[in-house]
Each structure stands twice: as C-alpha cells, then as structure tokens.
Amino acid sequence: MKLTSTEDRAEPSPAAPAIVLEAIVKQFAIAATYNMAEVTLAPHILYTRHGDLHVDAITLERDGKPPKEVKVGTFKLSGLGALRVTPRHFSPSKLFDPADARYDDVTLMAVEKG
C-alpha cells in the first residue's frame, strides 16, 4: 500500500476550482479538511500565485468551533481536501479588500461587495 505524501497532492481535485467559484458567486461557505482539521470557510477570492490556485477566506469554524480571531486567511487550493459547498450563507467581510495590489492580474473570481 502506498502512502500519500503532500507532494502527491500538489494538484487540487479537478472539481475544486468549480466548487470554490460556485461558493464565491452564491456566497455560500465551503467545508473542507485542512491540516487534518475540519474547517468551514467563507471564500472571498480565488486567484493564482506562483502558478498555484489559492483562496482567501474567512475561517468560520475549525473543528466545529469559531476562531479566536476573525481574519482573512490564505489557503492553497490543493491543501483543501473533501471540499464541498455548504448551505451556510455569508456576507462579504469588511476585512477583505479586492483592490489589494496582490490580486492584480491574478484574480479568477471575487465576491461582490455590496
């Protein structure tokens, strides 16, 4: 039996980008496994960095508990396992700035701020 290393998981699942895009457009949270923990995220932007897909999101829950600090975190898409859209709706956070220079020319999709 072959053990899976993180190098074997360098590519996100083929469905992962579509799942994140759907969640961003509909403003629904996503659930996934990240660093051996169950997380629920409010994805705000999908973009590329160094040729890899990344999502910046607010962590809503980690192992069923809210985070101690609300912040925008960066997640490499290939590191999110068992990715799925949840029925949990979110509103765009004031902490997220889609005009940040790091998103210039690399954004695939971002939430619409109202």
Backbone as a ProteinNet text record, in pm:
[ID]
protein_1_A
[PRIMARY]
MKLTSTEDRAEPSPAAPAIVLEAIVKQFAIAATYNMAEVTLAPHILYTRHGDLHVDAITLERDGKPPKEVKVGTFKLSGLGALRVTPRHFSPSKLFDPADARYDDVTLMAVEKG
[TERTIARY]
83.7	0	88.6	57.6	135.6	73.2	154.6	107	110.6	13.8	7.1	84.1	176.8	250.6	189.2	230.4	178.4	224.6	337.4	382.2	287.4	229	134.3	5.5	-21.7	-143.7	-117.6	-16	22.2	-85.8	-167.4	-274.3	-407.3	-489.9	-622.7	-707.2	-811.8	-901.2	-958.9	-991.7	-1044	-1169.3	-1248.9	-1372.9	-1350.9	-1236.8	-1213.5	-1233.3	-1174.6	-1196.1	-1343.7	-1417.9	-1560.3	-1639	-1603.4	-1670.3	-1648.6	-1524.4	-1493.2	-1558.5	-1556.1	-1619.7	-1769.1	-1834.9	-1978.1	-2003.5	-1922.4	-1939.9	-1919.4	-1822.1	-1797.3	-1916	-1961.9	-2072.5	-2200	-2231.4	-2355.3	-2340.5	-2217.1	-2183.4	-2229.3	-2189.8	-2211.3	-2076	-2072	-1948.4	-1910.5	-1782.8	-1733.6	-1682.1	-1690.1	-1634.8	-1524	-1421.3	-1307.4	-1225.7	-1132.9	-1032.2	-905.4	-845.4	-724.5	-633	-512.4	-417.2	-481	-546.5	-610	-722.2	-779.7	-891.9	-1006.1	-1128.5	-1244.6	-1262	-1268.1	-1285.8	-1408.2	-1470.7	-1576.6	-1527	-1523.9	-1464.8	-1564.9	-1553.6	-1627.8	-1529.6	-1532	-1432.9	-1463.9	-1363.8	-1382.9	-1317.7	-1211.8	-1143	-1066.3	-1067.8	-987	-888.2	-760.6	-656.5	-537.4	-445.1	-323.5	-205.5	-112.7	13.2	119.1	222	331	277.1	171.9	114.9	19.7	-3.2	-93.6	-220.5	-332.8	-458.3	-463.3	-508.6	-524.1	-661.8	-713	-838	-812.1	-854.1	-850.2	-990.9	-999.1	-1128.7	-1125.2	-1243.2	-1260.4	-1291.3	-1217.8	-1247.5	-1366.7	-1475	-1595.5	-1590.9	-1535.6	-1521.4	-1399.9	-1339.1	-1230.9	-1264	-1286	-1330.7	-1453.8	-1547.7	-1675.9	-1675.3	-1561.6	-1552.6	-1514.2	-1570	-1530.6	-1386	-1318.8	-1178.7	-1171.2	-1055.8	-1034.4	-1029.1	-979.5	-964.2	-1020.9	-1103.3	-1157.8	-1056.8	-1014.9	-918.5	-931.1	-875	-870.1	-745.9	-765.5	-654.2	-637	-517	-485.9	-470.8	-538.9	-536.3	-499.1	-398.5	-363.4	-472.3	-531.5	-645.7	-612.6	-491.7	-454.3	-447.2	-442.8	-438.1	-574.9	-680.7	-816.7	-872.8	-894.6	-948	-1096.6	-1163.9	-1307.5	-1387.2	-1354.4	-1412.7	-1557	-1645.3	-1785.7	-1851.5	-1954.8	-2032.4	-2132.8	-2151.3	-2249.6	-2370.1	-2479.9	-2594.9	-2579.8	-2467.3	-2445.2	-2408.4	-2491.3	-2467.5	-2373.8	-2294.9	-2209.9	-2220.2	-2189.1	-2180	-2032.6	-1994.3	-1853.2	-1803.8	-1684.7	-1624.5	-1563.1	-1571.4	-1506.2	-1354.8	-1305.4	-1161.4	-1101.8	-1185.4	-1139.2	-1136.1	-1021.1	-1004.7	-971.6	-1072.7	-1046.4	-951.9	-930.8	-841.2	-695.9	-667.7	-531.4	-441	-324.5	-231.6	-191.6	-193.1	-151.9	-248.8	-368.7	-466.8	-463.9	-383.4	-376.1	-334.9	-412.2	-385	-378.8	-425.6	-424.3	-561	-658.2	-789.8	-871.2	-928.1	-1019.8	-1164.3	-1192.7	-1327.4	-1318.9	-1397.6	-1403.4	-1547.4	-1579.6	-1714.8	-1743.3	-1869.2	-1915.4	-1946.4	-1878.8	-1905.7	-2021.2	-2120.3	-2241.4	-2243.3
-117.3	0	124.2	217.6	339.9	448.7	513.5	625.6	751.3	836.6	960.8	1069	1129.6	1241.1	1371	1481.4	1610.1	1640.6	1586.7	1608.5	1541.5	1427.3	1359.2	1439	1529.6	1607.7	1747.9	1768.3	1901.5	1966.5	1887.9	1941.7	1931.9	2038.3	2027.5	1929.2	1878.2	1788.9	1866.7	1797.9	1868.1	1950.9	1909.3	1980.8	2099.8	2106.6	2209.3	2352.2	2392.3	2530.9	2562.7	2470.3	2493.4	2506	2425.9	2432.1	2569	2617.3	2746.4	2860.4	2852.4	2956.2	2964.5	2849.5	2847.4	2911.1	2875.8	2928.5	3079.8	3130.3	3274.9	3346.9	3298.1	3363	3362.8	3249.2	3236.1	3280.3	3310.5	3349.6	3244.5	3119.3	3008.3	2962.3	2924.7	2875.2	2740.8	2708.5	2577.7	2505.3	2374.7	2291.2	2207.6	2180.6	2103.9	2051.4	1964.5	1920	1998	2059	2138.3	2113	2068	2034.5	1943.3	1839.3	1736.1	1789.5	1904.1	1960.2	1988.4	1982.2	2020.2	2171.4	2238	2382.5	2421	2530.3	2593.3	2732.5	2763.4	2888.8	2971	3101.9	3194.3	3241.9	3180	3215.1	3351.4	3437.3	3571.5	3591.1	3516.3	3534.7	3407.2	3375.4	3266.7	3331.6	3299.6	3363.2	3270	3309.1	3230.4	3303	3222.9	3276.3	3171.7	3210.5	3120.4	2998.2	3019.2	2912.3	2819	2841.7	2757.7	2835.7	2764	2826.8	2845.1	2963.6	2996.7	3057.4	3041.6	3105.9	3181.6	3307.3	3384.2	3379.1	3344.2	3319.3	3354.9	3377.7	3395.4	3257.4	3215.1	3088.8	3110.6	3038.1	3047.9	2948.5	2828.8	2726.3	2640.3	2591.3	2492.8	2384.8	2264	2153.2	2191.8	2261	2294.7	2414.7	2482.5	2597.6	2723	2838.6	2962.5	2997.2	3069.5	3107.5	3211.8	3219.6	3320.3	3459.7	3467.6	3596.3	3583.3	3680	3681.4	3751.1	3680.2	3738.4	3668.5	3732	3672.2	3584.5	3456.8	3363.4	3318.2	3276.1	3226.3	3075.2	3006.2	2860.2	2817.6	2733.5	2676	2573.7	2585.9	2502.3	2353.8	2316.1	2175.2	2120.9	2208.4	2165.8	2145.3	2179.4	2163	2031	1936.6	1806.2	1796.4	1703.4	1678.2	1808.6	1889.4	2023	2013.3	2090.6	2091.4	2224	2261.8	2381.5	2345.7	2436.2	2416	2506.7	2487.2	2577	2705.1	2720.1	2836.2	2959.6	3061.3	3185.7	3276	3355.4	3454.6	3587	3694	3827.1	3862.2	3934.2	3972.3	4049.7	4016.8	4079.9	4214.6	4307.2	4436.8	4423.7	4308.9	4285.4	4254.2	4214.7	4176.8	4298.4	4319.6	4429.6	4374.4	4365.7	4310.6	4397	4521.6	4611.1	4599.5	4511.2	4490.9	4458.1	4517.7	4501.9	4356.2	4273	4132.9	4054.8	4108.1	4041.1	4090.4	4193.2	4248.5	4141.5	4126.9	4037.8	3889.9	3849.8	3707.5	3657.9	3748.8	3713.7	3637.7	3524.9	3448.9	3484.5	3503.8	3540.4	3595.4	3698.9	3756.5	3788.7	3791.1	3826.1	3970	3994.9	4132.1	4195.6	4306.4	4377.1	4471.8	4465.6	4544.4	4673.9
0	0	0	-86.6	-97.4	-10.3	69.3	148.6	64.8	84.3	8.4	81.6	12.8	72.3	23.3	84.5	40.6	-101.2	-142.6	-280.1	-378.9	-340.2	-427.6	-443.1	-350.4	-354.8	-408.9	-487.4	-534.2	-618.7	-685	-769	-694.4	-700.4	-639.8	-719.1	-656.6	-730.1	-848.1	-956.8	-1074.6	-1046.3	-948.9	-917.1	-823.6	-757.2	-654.8	-704.7	-817.9	-862.1	-886	-945	-971.3	-841	-741.1	-611.2	-547.7	-550.2	-489.4	-568.3	-700.1	-781.8	-752	-744.3	-712.1	-576.1	-477.3	-342.1	-338.3	-412.8	-416.8	-480.1	-593.6	-665.5	-581.5	-520.1	-442.3	-297.4	-255.8	-119.2	-17.7	-47.1	44.5	95.8	221.8	281.6	221	231.1	190.4	314.2	310	416.3	354.5	432.5	381.6	498	463.3	558.3	526.2	628.3	609.5	728.2	701.7	809.5	913.6	866	949.3	1037.2	1003.9	1078.9	981.7	1033.3	953.8	964.7	850.8	850.7	768.1	809	730.8	699.1	570	523.1	442.3	451.7	366.9	260.3	141.5	38.8	-23.9	-28.1	-82.2	-218.4	-247.9	-375.8	-412.7	-540.7	-596.2	-691.6	-674.9	-756.2	-770.4	-855.7	-874.6	-810.8	-758.5	-705	-734.1	-803.6	-842.5	-917.7	-996.4	-1077.2	-1004.6	-875.4	-797	-762.4	-751.7	-712.5	-561.2	-519.3	-378.1	-356.7	-237.1	-198	-68.1	-66	57.7	115.5	243.4	305.9	453.3	506.5	649.8	707.5	808.2	874.5	966.5	939.4	1021.3	1137	1109.1	1212.2	1183.3	1289.5	1280.1	1382.2	1333.3	1418.6	1500.3	1435.8	1498.1	1589.6	1602.6	1693.2	1614.5	1652.4	1584.5	1618.7	1528.7	1556	1667.6	1730	1833.8	1773.6	1650.5	1582.1	1441.3	1400.9	1265.6	1175.8	1070.9	977.3	842.9	740.9	608.5	602.9	575.7	564.7	421	387.1	253.5	260.4	169	163.1	21.6	11.1	-118.5	-150.8	-267.8	-301.9	-294.4	-331.1	-326.8	-184.2	-84.8	54.3	117.3	43.4	94	43.1	133.5	95	122.8	56.9	74.8	66.1	-30.3	-47.7	-94.3	-28.6	-67	-28.6	-102.9	-73.3	36.1	131	237.9	212.1	283.3	269.2	352.7	421.1	508.8	426.1	431.7	357.5	437.6	366.2	432.5	358.3	426.8	366.5	355.8	250.3	236.2	358.2	400.7	517.6	483	576.7	560.2	565.2	615.7	622.5	484.8	390.3	256.9	165.5	99.2	5	-133.2	-222.7	-355.5	-438.8	-396.8	-470.3	-424	-329.9	-282.3	-401.5	-405.6	-518.5	-542.7	-438.7	-458.5	-545.8	-567.9	-652.7	-797.4	-825.6	-961.6	-1061.8	-1167.5	-1279.5	-1243.9	-1125.2	-1089.2	-1040.3	-1028.3	-975.7	-1078.1	-1034.2	-1117.9	-1084.6	-954.9	-911.5	-769.6	-743	-608.3	-574.8	-444.9	-402	-440.4	-465.8	-491.3	-356.5	-328.8	-202.6	-226.4	-136.1	-153.4	-88.4
[MASK]
++++++++++++++++++++++++++++++++++++++++++++++++++++++++++++++++++++++++++++++++++++++++++++++++++++++++++++++++++

